[in-house]
Amino acid sequence: MDLFRRKSVTALQAEAAGDHRLKRALGPLNLTALGIGAIIGTGIFVLTGTVAAQNAGPAVILSFVLAGVASVFAALCYSEFASLVPMAGSAYTYGYATLGEFVAWIIGWDLVLEYALSATTVAIGWSGYVVSFLEDFGIHIPAHFQAARGTVVTLADGTTQLALFNVPAVLIIAIVTTLLVVGIKESANVNNVIVMIKLAVVILFIVFAAPHVNPDNWHPFIPANTGHREHFGFSGVVAGAAIVFFAYIGFDAVSTAAQEAKNPQRDMPIGILGSLIICTVLYVVVAAIATGVVPYTQLDVPAPIAKVADYAGLGKLSSLIKMGAIAGLSSVILVQLLGQSRVFYSMSRDGLLPPFVQKIHPRFRTPYITSILTGLAVAIPAAVLPVRDAAKLVSIGTLLAFVIVCTGVLVLRIREPDLPRPFKTPLVWFVAPAGSLSAAYLMFYLDIETWIRLVVWLAIGLTIYFLYSRKHSKLATPGGS
């Protein structure tokens, strides 16, 4: 059945070896930094507080652990695929090689939701931190241009105005898009600097805030459920894990850069697993300190980590944390836009999107048209929309990708057991099913509205597939792989 026609792994490997249009410039340190750049951002600077206050209480620590464990299972499967098929496109490419074109389209369209909406959401968060940071130094952005249309902005004198347009959000997307057009190596170098800054800020926060922890704030560790599944109790902890999954999407973005890695067979597993492990440890430590310093009921604020610094009397460290958040969110936007453009590039290369999408800049050797189009697609909603519940929608898209990747690893082990695998998922008959089941379990704990939005998004994608992509697929033409 042509819906499930596949690209062979050997053909993909040959294509990766022969396609030199993208520049191979990234080593293991660059790839690990890309992962850290994407992972440490909204999760640590925003979701830590909101999930503690609304879902898990001090047990937000367990929420991060649960999400991290599910991510490790998926990361091991991603690492096997990334070393086996070192192509741009991440889970989309892996799905094409194992489960067929129809599933590949679904996951590719799902990744559009994951990366683009993530970048939109993070850009809006970046804008809020920038406005707050500048106000610490007496610099005030006009209220009309601070946030999305209709957002109520409170001025210094206590009066309010309605915002019209989120200028800072558009500005950061324009800067990041320009970086991605200029070159992958330049983007990676900028990301490396940003990652060093935000890691330093996170470590400073841990060192100086830890002495102010009051263990009494950790009791009760898991507050009693209020009668709603998402609000406290063990079900609240699991629901919190599903929400903070938004914080872990960075490591799969590393796999989208496989075609720009110097030695993908060795370096991709290092980048994926290294970034995930480092960030999981930091998330758990920061969550423990935040809920130990400030009662969890008071953490439902836009900048919870800065509030913890203020509460602990750390003075100017609060401004420094805001600077770290700005840097952190900047690198998240960079990696998400990078991932989105590479997924589009791969889908166009396979004929599922129009040919102009994969056009490479003659000087910079980057997919500049798709980078610019992605930037515009992200900037417009970031400028005019207050994106609510976006973290849930991004999480459900990520979890769906994880289910497919973990399933695909098993399918390929059965179908082509003798393929040379530079990295093999250990205990694959446990790890892969555990990855699929844990991701599906977390999806179950997301609310019905999020599921409805996912179904509507996939319906739009399937319409495009049947009207355009199925007919133009390279596998539909004579001589297709």
C-alpha positions in Angstrom: 0.0 0.0 0.0 1.6 3.3 -1.1 0.6 5.0 2.2 3.3 2.9 3.9 6.0 3.0 1.2 9.4 3.4 2.9 12.8 4.8 2.2 15.4 2.1 2.7 18.0 2.7 5.4 20.8 1.9 3.0 19.5 4.5 0.6 19.2 7.1 3.4 22.8 6.3 4.4 24.0 6.7 0.8 22.1 10.0 0.5 23.6 11.3 3.7 27.1 10.4 2.5 26.6 12.0 -0.9 24.7 15.2 0.1 27.3 17.8 0.9 25.0 20.9 0.6 24.8 21.3 4.3 28.1 22.1 6.0 29.5 19.5 8.5 30.8 21.8 11.2 29.5 20.5 14.5 31.5 18.4 17.0 30.3 16.7 20.2 30.7 19.8 22.3 28.6 21.9 19.8 25.9 19.2 19.8 25.8 18.9 23.6 25.6 22.7 23.9 22.8 22.7 21.3 20.9 20.3 23.5 21.5 22.3 26.7 20.7 25.4 24.8 17.2 24.0 24.0 16.5 22.2 27.2 17.5 24.9 29.8 15.0 27.7 29.2 11.3 27.8 29.8 11.3 24.7 31.9 13.7 25.9 34.5 12.9 29.6 34.5 9.0 29.4 34.2 7.5 25.9 34.5 9.2 25.0 37.8 7.1 27.6 39.6 3.8 27.1 37.7 3.8 23.3 38.0 4.7 23.5 41.7 1.9 25.9 42.4 -0.8 24.3 40.3 -0.1 20.6 40.0 2.5 19.0 42.2 3.7 21.2 45.1 7.2 20.3 46.2 6.8 17.0 44.4 7.5 19.0 41.2 10.9 17.4 41.8 9.3 14.0 41.0 7.6 15.5 38.0 10.9 16.4 36.5 12.3 12.9 37.4 9.4 11.2 35.7 9.7 13.3 32.6 13.5 12.8 32.6 13.2 9.0 32.9 10.7 8.9 29.9 13.1 11.2 28.0 16.1 8.9 28.7 14.3 5.9 27.2 13.4 8.0 24.1 16.9 9.5 24.0 18.5 6.1 23.7 16.3 5.2 20.8 17.0 8.6 19.2 20.7 8.0 19.5 20.5 4.6 17.7 18.6 6.2 14.8 20.8 9.3 14.7 23.9 7.3 14.4 22.3 4.8 11.9 20.7 7.4 9.7 22.7 10.7 10.1 20.2 12.9 8.2 18.5 16.2 8.9 14.9 15.6 9.9 15.0 13.9 13.2 12.0 11.6 14.0 10.5 12.4 10.6 13.4 10.7 8.8 13.4 7.8 11.2 9.7 7.2 10.8 10.1 7.2 7.0 12.7 4.5 7.2 10.7 2.2 9.5 7.0 2.8 9.6 6.4 4.3 6.1 5.5 7.6 4.4 2.1 8.2 6.0 3.5 7.9 9.5 6.5 10.0 8.5 4.2 12.8 7.3 2.2 12.6 10.6 5.4 12.9 12.7 6.8 15.6 10.4 3.7 17.7 10.7 3.7 17.0 14.5 7.3 18.3 14.7 6.1 21.5 13.0 3.7 22.0 15.9 6.4 21.1 18.4 9.2 23.4 17.2 7.3 26.3 15.8 4.8 26.6 18.7 7.6 26.1 21.2 9.6 28.9 19.6 6.5 31.2 19.6 5.9 30.5 23.3 9.5 31.0 24.3 9.7 34.2 22.4 6.8 35.6 24.4 8.5 34.5 27.6 11.7 36.1 26.5 9.9 39.3 25.9 8.5 39.3 29.5 11.9 38.8 31.0 13.5 41.5 28.8 10.8 44.1 29.8 11.3 43.2 33.5 15.1 43.3 33.2 15.2 46.7 31.4 12.9 48.2 34.1 15.4 47.3 36.7 17.7 49.9 35.0 15.0 52.5 34.5 14.4 51.6 30.8 10.7 51.4 30.0 9.4 49.9 26.7 6.1 51.6 25.8 3.2 49.6 27.2 1.6 49.3 23.7 4.6 47.4 22.5 5.4 45.1 25.4 3.0 42.3 24.8 0.3 40.7 22.6 -2.8 42.7 21.5 -5.3 43.0 24.4 -2.8 42.1 27.2 -3.3 44.4 30.2 0.0 46.1 31.1 0.4 47.7 34.6 2.5 50.9 34.6 4.7 52.1 37.4 2.1 54.5 38.7 -0.5 51.7 39.0 -2.5 52.6 35.9 -3.1 50.1 33.1 -2.9 50.1 29.3 -3.7 47.5 26.7 -0.8 46.3 24.6 -1.0 46.2 20.8 2.1 44.4 19.5 4.9 42.4 21.1 8.0 44.2 19.7 10.6 42.4 21.8 9.3 38.9 20.7 9.5 39.9 17.0 13.0 41.3 17.5 14.5 38.2 19.0 13.0 36.0 16.3 14.4 38.3 13.6 17.9 38.2 15.2 17.9 34.4 15.6 16.6 33.9 12.0 19.4 36.1 10.7 21.9 34.0 12.6 20.5 30.8 11.1 20.7 32.2 7.6 24.3 33.3 8.0 25.5 29.9 9.0 25.3 26.8 11.2 28.8 27.3 12.7 28.2 30.9 13.6 24.8 29.9 15.1 26.5 27.2 17.1 29.3 29.5 18.4 26.7 32.1 19.6 24.8 29.3 21.2 27.9 28.0 23.0 28.5 31.4 24.6 24.8 31.7 25.6 24.9 28.2 27.1 28.0 29.1 29.2 26.3 32.3 30.5 23.1 30.6 31.5 24.8 27.6 33.1 26.9 30.0 35.1 23.7 31.8 36.3 22.0 28.5 37.2 25.0 27.4 39.2 25.2 30.7 41.0 21.6 30.5 41.9 22.1 27.0 43.3 25.2 28.0 45.3 23.7 31.2 46.8 20.0 30.1 47.3 20.7 26.7 48.7 21.6 28.0 52.2 18.2 29.7 52.4 16.2 26.5 52.0 13.6 25.9 54.8 12.8 22.1 54.9 9.4 22.9 56.4 8.4 24.2 52.9 8.7 20.7 51.6 5.8 19.5 53.8 3.5 18.1 52.7 5.8 16.9 49.9 2.8 15.7 47.8 -0.2 18.0 48.7 -3.6 16.2 48.9 -5.6 16.1 45.6 -8.3 18.8 45.4 -10.7 16.6 43.5 -9.4 17.5 40.0 -7.0 15.0 38.4 -4.4 17.7 37.6 -4.4 19.4 41.0 -2.0 17.7 43.4 -1.9 14.1 44.7 0.0 11.5 42.6 -2.2 12.3 39.6 -1.1 15.9 39.9 2.6 14.8 39.9 2.1 12.8 36.7 0.1 15.7 35.1 3.0 18.0 36.1 5.4 15.6 34.4 3.4 15.8 31.2 3.5 19.6 31.3 7.2 19.9 32.2 7.9 17.6 29.3 7.9 20.9 27.4 11.2 21.4 29.1 12.9 18.3 27.6 12.2 18.8 23.9 15.7 20.2 23.3 17.6 16.9 23.0 15.5 15.7 20.1 16.3 19.0 18.3 20.0 17.8 18.4 19.1 15.0 16.1 17.9 17.5 13.4 21.5 18.6 13.0 22.8 15.2 12.2 23.6 16.2 8.6 25.8 19.0 9.9 27.7 16.9 12.5 31.4 16.1 11.7 31.1 12.5 12.9 27.4 11.8 13.5 27.9 8.1 14.3 30.0 9.0 17.4 28.9 12.5 18.2 25.1 12.4 18.0 24.7 10.0 20.9 27.1 12.1 23.0 25.2 15.3 22.2 21.7 13.7 22.8 22.5 11.8 26.0 25.0 14.3 27.5 22.7 17.3 27.2 19.7 15.3 28.7 21.6 14.0 31.7 23.2 17.4 32.6 19.9 19.2 32.3 17.9 16.7 34.3 20.2 17.0 37.2 20.0 20.8 37.1 16.2 20.7 36.9 15.8 18.5 39.9 18.3 20.6 42.0 16.7 23.9 41.1 13.2 22.6 41.7 14.2 21.4 45.1 15.8 24.7 46.0 12.9 26.8 44.7 10.2 24.9 46.6 12.5 24.9 49.7 13.0 28.6 49.8 9.5 29.8 48.8 6.3 28.1 49.7 5.0 26.4 46.6 1.7 28.3 46.7 3.6 31.5 46.0 5.5 30.4 42.9 2.8 30.9 40.3 4.5 34.0 38.8 6.0 34.7 35.4 9.6 34.7 36.8 9.6 32.2 39.7 13.4 31.8 39.9 13.9 35.5 40.2 11.2 35.6 42.9 13.1 32.9 44.8 16.3 35.1 44.6 14.4 38.1 45.9 12.8 36.0 48.7 16.2 34.8 49.8 17.5 38.3 49.9 20.1 37.8 47.1 19.9 41.4 45.9 21.3 42.0 42.5 21.5 38.3 41.8 17.8 38.6 40.8 18.7 40.9 37.9 21.5 38.5 37.0 19.0 35.6 37.0 16.8 37.6 34.6 19.8 38.1 32.4 20.4 34.3 32.5 16.8 33.7 31.6 17.0 36.0 28.7 20.2 34.2 27.5 18.6 30.8 28.1 15.4 31.6 26.3 17.4 33.1 23.4 19.2 29.8 22.8 16.0 27.8 23.1 14.5 29.9 20.3 17.7 29.4 18.2 17.6 25.6 18.5 13.9 25.3 17.9 14.0 27.4 14.8 17.0 25.4 13.6 15.1 22.2 14.2 12.0 23.4 12.4 13.9 24.6 9.3 15.7 21.2 9.0 12.5 19.2 9.3 11.0 21.3 6.5 14.3 20.8 4.5 14.0 17.0 4.8 10.3 16.9 3.9 11.0 19.0 0.8 13.9 16.8 -0.2 11.5 13.9 -0.2 9.0 15.7 -2.3 6.4 16.1 0.4 6.8 19.9 0.4 7.5 22.2 -2.6 11.1 22.2 -4.0 11.9 25.8 -3.0 11.8 24.9 0.6 15.1 23.0 0.3 17.0 25.7 -1.6 20.5 26.2 -0.1 22.2 29.7 0.1 25.2 29.7 -2.3 27.5 31.4 0.2 26.3 30.4 3.7 25.2 26.8 2.7 22.1 27.0 4.9 18.4 26.4 3.9 17.8 30.1 4.0 14.3 30.2 2.5 12.9 27.8 4.9 14.7 29.6 7.8 13.1 32.9 6.8 9.7 31.4 6.3 9.9 29.7 9.7 11.0 32.9 11.3 8.0 34.7 9.8 5.6 31.9 10.8 6.8 32.1 14.4 7.1 35.9 14.6 3.5 36.7 13.6 1.7 34.8 16.3 4.4 35.8 18.9 3.6 39.4 18.1 -0.1 39.4 18.3 -1.2 36.3 20.3 -1.1 35.5 24.0 -0.3 31.8 23.6 -2.1 30.0 26.5 -1.7 26.3 27.2 1.1 26.2 24.6 3.3 24.2 26.8 0.7 21.4 26.9 0.3 21.4 23.2 4.0 21.3 22.6 4.3 18.5 25.2 1.7 16.3 23.5 3.4 16.8 20.1 6.7 15.8 21.6 5.3 12.8 23.4 3.7 11.5 20.2 7.1 11.8 18.4 8.7 9.8 21.2 6.0 7.0 20.9 6.8 6.7 17.1 10.5 6.8 17.5 10.6 4.2 20.2 8.3 1.9 18.2 10.3 2.5 15.1 13.5 1.2 16.7 11.9 -2.1 17.5 10.3 -2.4 14.1 13.7 -1.9 12.4 15.4 -4.3 14.8 12.9 -7.0 13.6 12.9 -6.0 9.9 16.6 -5.4 9.4 18.5 -7.0 12.4 21.9 -7.1 10.6 22.2 -3.4 9.8 25.5 -2.1 11.2 24.5 0.1 14.1 27.3 2.4 15.4 25.2 3.0 18.6 22.8 0.3 19.8 20.1 1.0 22.3 21.0 -1.1 25.4 18.3 -3.5 26.6 16.2 -2.5 23.6 13.4 -4.9 24.3 12.8 -3.1 27.6 13.9 0.4 26.8 11.9 0.9 23.6 8.6 -0.4 24.9 9.2 1.5 28.2 9.8 4.7 26.1 6.6 4.3 24.1 4.5 3.3 27.1 5.8 6.1 29.4 5.2 8.7 26.7 1.7 7.4 26.0 1.0 7.4 29.8 2.0 11.0 30.1 -0.1 12.0 27.0 -3.1 10.4 28.8 -2.7 12.9 31.7 -3.0 16.0 29.4 -6.5 17.6 29.3 -9.1 17.0 26.6 -8.7 20.5 25.1 -5.1 19.7 24.3 -6.1 16.5 22.6 -8.7 18.3 20.6 -6.1 20.8 19.4 -3.7 18.1 18.4 -6.4 16.3 16.4 -7.4 19.5 14.6 -3.7 20.2 13.8 -3.2 16.6 12.4 -6.4 16.9 10.4 -5.0 20.0 8.7 -1.8 18.2 8.0 -3.5 15.2 6.5 -5.5 17.4 4.2 -2.2 18.8 2.8 -0.7 15.3 2.5 -3.6 13.9 0.4 -4.0 17.0 -1.7 -0.2 17.6 -2.5 2.4 15.5 -0.7 1.2 12.0 -1.7 1.2 12.8 -5.4 4.6 14.7 -5.3 6.5 12.2 -3.1 9.7 11.1 -4.7 8.7 7.5 -3.8 5.7 8.0 -6.1 7.9 8.6 -9.1 9.7 5.9 -11.2 13.1 5.3 -9.7 12.1 6.5 -6.3 14.0 4.9 -3.4 
